[in-house]
Amino acid sequence: MNLEQLTDIKLKQQLKAVNFVESGHGPMVIEVEYENADGLQRSLIKDNQGKVETYQHLKAGYELCLKAGIHEANLVQVETHDEACQSDYADYHRELIPLVF
């Protein structure tokens, strides 16, 4: 998903949540949760070449969201030791820190 698609989802009122996901000491990625005909979908923000965008700080994430007209997101921090202990995927969506900007 790129900025244009995010803006379109926001305008169509399909947006459910934007999550700034931080894992350990790695860079942050932005996950978008939205509703479409197939149900609830999740997608990461990518550049025009299809590579997942990474961010070093929250301000960069804020700037992207503001360009799409979004003023709320969730900070999701994944503990690296939790990831290593999970058999499938860490269920990080249970602990969200709401952000308003």
Phi, psi and omega in degrees: 000135178247182183300319181296318178294320178298315178299318179297316178298319179297314181295326179278002180058036177263351184289128177257318181196152170240127183241126172270109187258119177247132181236111178057231180259009181281173179288162181274145171239160180247122179254134180247129174253128182213161181255134172218192183299334180272002182102201181288128181239154175231138180212146176268149176289131182233160176277184183292342177268001178088008179271136181297128178285138175239152184228142182270342182207163183297326183303320179296321176294319177301314183300317178298313181296319180297325176297330179268000180082022181256132183239009179221146176204176176239139173266126181238117180251122180259123177284132184296326179291332176292321180298320183292334184269349183278141177279328178244256180242143176295135180271075186278352184284355180283332183244091181252139174252110182291139178236138175233130182219000000 
